[in-house]
């Protein structure tokens, strides 16, 4: 059992469980032939990720694949630990994202690059949470492979390009749930933002993003169904003209 605690665990639709983790998020998805994850948190989240698969009502032996939104350590860090226990699990990402997912080098901001921003108490608190989540541990997922159209045939999930945050950043549409999993292409909140900000679709703090102009353009092109399942912040859904946390 993990000693880490999620911020929230929400069933957003049949077979779709959204986990707002201690620092970053993931999704447990029931598929036709078993169970999938979308992302897997930090290295310290491995046990918690597996706990949430069980919490969603699944056997770990039924975990078949992990879809990756992008290869930052807070989204792929839990994968090596999962593969140690379940080596047959497939790891799928966009072809342009494989270098980031496989690691250990990746398009990700370093503490040195954050530099003077550490003067901000919010950034400093976020960095402390990240370090306690084993953010500095080298992460490599050499078995990750590029997904193809065949990987999604007959499945209730569709990849959608969300480039900019990283070269191959990908969102995943879940049409049956009227939801989209956006990774960091669009978030609802982040620990570097003021706590007073209401959760709603927004761009992540720019210094996390490899190409901000491309990220803004691709975010504007993303379909936006009724439910947003972001890489950071709570799941939110439309209520009239407003966005409110799912389950609120």
ABEGO torsion letter per residue (X at the ends): XBABBBABBBBABBGBBBBBBAABBBBBBBBAAEBBBBEAEBAAAAAAAAAAAAAAGBBAAABABBBBABABAAAAAAAAAAAAABAABBBBBBAAAAAAAAOABBBBBBAAAAEAAAABAAAAAAAAAAAAAGAABBBBBAABBBBBAAAABGBABBBBBABGABAABBBBBBAAAGBBBAEAABBABBAABBAABBBBBBBBBAAABABAAAAAAAAAABBBBABBBBABEBBBBBBEABBBBBGX
